[in-house]
Amino acid sequence: MFGSSHVPFGERGGRARGALDLLAGHYPAFTIGGGVGRLLPVFHFHETTAATLEPQLRHLAENGYRTVTSPEIAAFVRDGTAPPTRSVALAFDDAWSSVWTVAGALLRKYAMRAIVYAIPARIADSPGVRPTIEDAPTDNKRFDPAALDSADNPFVTWPELQALHDAGTFDVQSHTRTHSMIFAGPELVDFVSPSFRRESLLNRPRVDRNGTPRYLDPAALGAPLYPRRSCMSDALRFFPDEETGARTTAHVAARGGEGFFDRSGWRGELRRIAGAARGSSQDAGARDRTIEDELRGGREELEARLAGLRVNHICLPWGVAGRATRTALERCGYRTAFANRFRGRFAVAAGDDPFALKRLSNRFIFALPGRGRRYVFLPPR
């Protein structure tokens, strides 16, 4: 979708990676009918709905599972202090609105806790909090949590995150300061077309030059797209020549805007207008400073905005952690980090690398031993 052939295989997801993970034995035995053993399953979520989340929490509750949060994960990994049997962790990435509107209420209902990995640069202020499923009838057409998750600003607000922290429902930790994609090379791989609107806003690359974060707007039809990678990878950020984008977007605007993409051969036409890729790349020192700013900045802003919070744990966007990030995590004093790796299983065990912990999709909750257990297709993760 966004130049994946230019992205190292270790930073990709999808069916091919899922199949390789299956063949390599990365899925814990419980996912195919075995026991959990001495593993701590950690399940990750993004947006959610009551129809999806409540059956999962009910399955956990009815089968005697309890939830743990970051300090217990760290104690298990670093010190070998195992949590009680039938423990799991639930991790919500990005802090979408449904963490407030849906998940908080259901966690309270089932007396469970979860971790939320928040992105402070993407959280907005608000004079108050919004209704939740506890406040609004399920048939209230004006209350639509799913619509809030796809709004222009789809994340929790600062007052909502503070309330979740104060209630003890969520262990608030960092998902880096900006959770950004960057352009990572001068190869022209595509152009912004109407289909770009359907991409997650978290996949839209940063286009500012290390100032206030600004991301490529889907309205910039015709803008060149270059290989994209996480800013936590070892990639050196590429800054495209702005005149190239000005030419291609002006060309599209002058020829019908969205209608331009109905004609055959539009990519070749834009490639001719763009010409040879031009721009500059940051050096390794600038990359390392950016990575450290993401790690320190995420922690510092969360702690400054939420009274009583201490951030010692992080989940790295898309599970990507280059060598520079791995070094910076230790330098910044983090205790644990969830990040992808080829070795090991998608669960946490004593002695695991604390900066390369792995998780499973929340759909595997139903594969846990207990009443109502059911088979879950494995790939993709």
C-alpha positions in Angstrom: 0.0 0.0 0.0 2.7 2.4 0.8 5.9 1.1 -0.8 6.1 -2.0 1.3 8.7 -3.5 -1.1 11.1 -0.8 0.1 10.5 -1.7 3.8 12.6 -4.3 5.5 10.7 -7.6 6.0 11.2 -7.4 9.7 9.1 -4.2 9.8 6.2 -5.6 7.8 3.0 -7.3 8.9 0.4 -9.0 6.7 -0.3 -12.6 5.6 3.2 -13.5 4.5 4.7 -12.4 7.8 1.9 -14.2 9.7 2.5 -17.4 7.8 6.2 -17.2 8.6 5.5 -16.6 12.3 3.2 -19.7 12.3 5.9 -21.9 10.6 8.5 -20.6 13.0 6.5 -21.6 16.1 5.9 -18.0 17.3 2.3 -18.7 18.3 1.9 -20.0 21.9 0.5 -23.5 22.3 -2.8 -22.2 23.7 -3.7 -20.7 20.3 -3.9 -24.2 18.9 -5.5 -26.0 21.8 -2.6 -26.4 24.3 -2.1 -24.9 27.7 -0.7 -21.5 28.6 2.1 -22.9 30.8 4.4 -20.3 32.3 3.6 -17.6 29.7 1.7 -14.4 30.3 -0.6 -13.7 27.3 -0.8 -10.1 26.4 -3.6 -9.1 24.0 -3.6 -5.9 22.0 -6.5 -3.7 20.8 -7.0 -0.6 18.8 -10.5 0.8 18.3 -13.2 -1.3 19.9 -17.0 -1.6 20.3 -19.2 -3.0 23.0 -20.3 -5.8 20.7 -16.7 -6.9 20.3 -15.2 -6.2 23.7 -17.9 -7.3 26.1 -17.9 -11.0 25.0 -14.1 -11.1 25.3 -14.2 -9.7 28.9 -17.0 -12.0 29.8 -15.0 -15.0 28.5 -12.1 -13.9 30.7 -14.3 -13.4 33.8 -16.3 -16.6 33.5 -13.1 -18.6 33.3 -11.4 -17.0 36.2 -8.8 -14.9 34.4 -7.4 -11.7 36.1 -5.7 -8.8 34.4 -2.2 -7.4 35.2 -0.6 -4.2 34.1 2.9 -2.8 33.3 4.6 -3.1 36.7 3.7 -6.8 37.0 4.8 -7.5 33.4 8.2 -5.8 34.2 8.6 -7.8 37.4 7.9 -11.0 35.6 10.3 -10.3 32.7 13.1 -8.7 34.8 12.9 -10.5 38.1 11.1 -13.7 37.4 8.2 -12.8 39.7 5.4 -14.7 38.0 1.8 -13.3 38.2 -0.9 -15.5 39.6 -2.1 -18.3 37.3 -4.8 -17.4 34.8 -3.3 -13.8 34.4 -3.5 -11.9 31.2 -2.8 -8.3 30.1 -5.0 -6.2 27.9 -3.3 -3.4 26.0 -5.1 -0.7 24.0 -2.8 1.1 21.5 -3.2 4.7 20.4 -5.9 5.7 23.0 -8.8 5.9 20.5 -12.0 7.5 21.7 -13.5 4.1 22.3 -11.1 3.6 25.2 -13.2 6.3 26.9 -16.6 5.7 25.4 -16.6 1.9 25.6 -13.6 0.2 27.2 -13.5 2.0 30.5 -17.1 1.3 31.3 -16.8 -2.4 30.4 -13.6 -2.9 32.3 -15.3 -1.5 35.4 -18.2 -3.8 34.9 -16.0 -6.9 34.9 -13.6 -5.5 37.5 -10.6 -5.6 35.2 -7.8 -3.2 34.3 -5.9 -2.6 31.1 -2.9 -0.7 29.7 -3.4 2.2 27.3 -0.5 3.4 25.2 -1.2 7.1 24.5 0.3 9.5 21.9 0.4 12.9 23.7 1.1 14.9 20.5 -2.2 13.7 19.1 -4.4 14.3 22.2 -6.6 17.4 22.3 -7.8 19.4 25.2 -11.5 19.6 25.9 -13.6 21.5 28.5 -15.1 18.3 29.7 -15.6 14.6 29.0 -18.0 12.9 26.5 -20.8 10.4 27.3 -19.9 6.8 27.6 -22.0 3.6 27.1 -22.8 3.9 30.8 -24.5 7.3 30.1 -26.2 6.8 26.8 -28.8 4.2 25.8 -27.6 1.7 23.2 -30.4 2.8 20.9 -29.4 6.5 21.1 -28.7 7.4 17.5 -26.8 10.5 18.4 -24.3 8.5 20.5 -22.0 6.5 18.1 -18.7 5.4 19.6 -17.6 4.0 16.2 -18.1 7.4 14.5 -16.0 9.1 17.2 -13.2 6.6 16.4 -13.2 7.8 12.8 -13.7 11.5 13.4 -11.1 14.1 12.4 -9.7 13.9 15.9 -10.5 10.3 16.9 -8.5 10.0 20.2 -9.4 10.4 23.8 -9.1 13.9 25.2 -6.9 15.0 28.1 -9.7 15.2 30.6 -10.9 11.7 29.6 -7.4 10.2 29.9 -7.0 11.9 33.4 -10.4 10.4 34.5 -9.4 6.9 33.3 -6.0 7.2 35.1 -7.7 8.6 38.3 -10.2 5.7 38.3 -7.4 3.1 38.1 -9.1 1.6 35.1 -6.2 2.1 32.8 -2.4 2.0 33.4 -1.5 5.0 31.1 1.9 4.5 29.3 3.6 5.9 26.2 3.1 5.1 22.5 5.9 7.6 21.7 5.3 11.3 21.4 3.9 11.5 17.8 3.6 7.9 16.5 4.8 9.0 13.1 5.6 7.6 9.7 8.4 9.3 7.9 9.6 9.2 4.3 12.7 7.0 4.2 14.2 7.4 0.8 14.1 9.2 -2.5 12.4 6.4 -4.5 9.1 7.7 -5.9 6.6 4.9 -5.2 3.2 6.5 -5.8 1.0 9.6 -5.5 -1.8 10.7 -3.2 -5.0 9.6 -4.9 -8.6 9.5 -3.6 -7.9 6.1 -2.1 -5.4 7.7 0.3 -8.4 8.9 2.4 -9.1 5.3 3.4 -5.6 4.9 5.0 -5.4 5.2 8.8 -4.4 8.7 9.7 -1.5 7.1 11.7 -0.1 5.9 8.4 0.1 9.4 6.9 3.7 10.6 6.8 5.0 13.7 8.6 5.6 16.6 6.2 6.9 19.2 8.6 10.7 19.7 9.0 11.0 18.7 12.7 8.7 21.5 13.9 5.1 21.2 15.1 4.0 17.8 13.7 2.1 18.1 10.5 1.0 15.2 8.3 0.2 14.7 4.6 -3.4 15.7 4.0 -5.5 13.4 1.8 -6.7 16.6 0.0 -3.2 17.0 -1.4 -4.1 15.0 -4.5 -1.1 14.3 -6.6 1.5 14.7 -3.9 4.4 12.3 -4.3 4.7 9.4 -2.0 8.1 7.9 -1.0 8.9 4.7 1.0 7.4 5.0 4.5 8.8 3.7 7.7 8.3 4.3 11.4 10.3 7.1 12.9 11.5 4.5 15.4 13.3 2.5 12.7 16.9 3.0 11.8 15.8 4.8 8.6 17.2 8.3 7.9 14.3 10.6 7.2 14.0 11.9 3.6 12.8 15.5 3.1 11.4 15.7 -0.5 11.9 18.8 -2.6 8.8 20.9 -2.0 8.7 22.2 -5.6 8.1 18.7 -6.9 5.0 18.3 -4.8 3.8 21.8 -5.8 4.0 20.8 -9.5 2.2 17.5 -9.2 -0.6 18.8 -7.0 -1.1 21.8 -9.3 -1.2 19.5 -12.3 -4.0 17.4 -10.7 -6.0 20.5 -9.5 -5.9 22.0 -13.0 -7.2 18.7 -14.6 -10.3 18.0 -12.5 -9.0 17.1 -9.1 -10.5 13.7 -8.2 -11.7 13.3 -11.8 -8.0 13.3 -12.9 -7.6 9.8 -11.4 -10.4 8.4 -13.7 -8.1 8.6 -16.7 -5.8 5.7 -17.6 -2.1 6.3 -17.2 -2.4 9.0 -14.6 0.6 7.6 -12.7 2.9 7.8 -15.7 1.6 11.3 -16.3 2.5 12.4 -12.8 5.8 10.7 -12.9 6.7 12.8 -15.9 5.6 15.9 -14.1 7.6 15.0 -11.0 10.8 14.1 -12.8 13.8 12.8 -10.9 13.3 12.6 -7.1 15.1 15.4 -5.3 15.5 16.2 -1.6 17.8 15.7 1.3 18.2 13.1 4.1 18.9 13.6 7.8 22.2 12.2 9.1 22.5 9.5 11.8 22.9 12.0 14.6 19.7 13.8 13.7 17.9 10.5 13.5 19.1 9.5 17.0 18.0 12.9 18.4 14.6 12.4 16.9 14.3 9.0 18.4 15.3 10.2 21.8 12.8 13.1 21.5 10.0 10.6 20.8 10.9 8.5 23.8 11.6 11.3 26.3 9.0 13.6 24.9 6.2 11.0 25.1 7.0 10.4 28.7 7.5 14.0 29.8 4.3 15.3 28.2 2.1 12.5 29.6 3.5 13.0 33.1 3.1 16.8 32.8 -0.5 16.5 31.7 -1.7 13.7 34.0 -1.4 14.3 37.7 0.1 11.4 39.6 1.3 9.5 36.5 4.7 7.8 36.1 5.6 6.5 32.7 8.2 3.7 32.6 6.8 1.5 29.8 6.3 2.0 26.1 4.8 0.3 23.1 6.6 1.1 19.9 4.4 2.0 16.9 4.0 -0.9 14.4 6.3 -2.9 16.7 9.3 -1.3 15.0 12.5 -0.8 17.0 15.8 -0.2 15.2 19.2 -0.5 16.8 19.2 3.2 17.6 15.8 2.9 19.4 17.0 -0.2 21.3 20.0 1.8 22.7 17.9 4.9 23.4 15.3 2.9 25.4 18.0 1.9 27.9 19.5 5.4 28.0 16.0 6.9 28.7 15.4 4.5 31.6 12.4 2.6 30.3 11.6 -0.6 32.0 9.8 -2.5 29.2 9.0 -2.0 25.6 6.7 -4.0 23.3 8.4 -4.3 19.9 8.4 -6.9 17.2 11.2 -9.5 16.8 11.7 -12.7 14.9 12.6 -14.9 17.9 10.3 -16.0 20.6 6.6 -16.4 21.0 3.7 -14.0 21.0 3.5 -13.9 24.8 5.7 -12.7 27.7 8.0 -15.0 29.7 10.5 -14.6 32.5 13.9 -13.6 31.1 12.5 -12.2 27.9 14.4 -9.2 26.4 12.4 -6.4 28.3 12.7 -4.1 25.2 11.4 -6.7 22.7 8.2 -8.1 24.2 5.5 -9.6 22.0 1.7 -9.7 22.0 -1.2 -11.3 20.3 -4.4 -9.9 18.6 -7.3 -9.7 21.0 -9.2 -12.3 18.9 -7.0 -14.9 20.5 -8.7 -14.3 23.9 -11.2 -17.0 22.9 -8.4 -19.5 22.4 -7.6 -19.4 26.1 -8.4 -22.5 28.1 -11.9 -22.5 29.6 -15.6 -22.9 28.9 -16.5 -21.5 25.5 -13.0 -22.0 24.1 -12.9 -21.9 20.4 -10.4 -22.3 17.5 -9.1 -19.1 16.0 -7.4 -18.8 12.6 -3.8 -17.9 13.1 -2.2 -15.7 10.4 -2.2 -12.7 10.0 -1.2 -11.5 13.5 
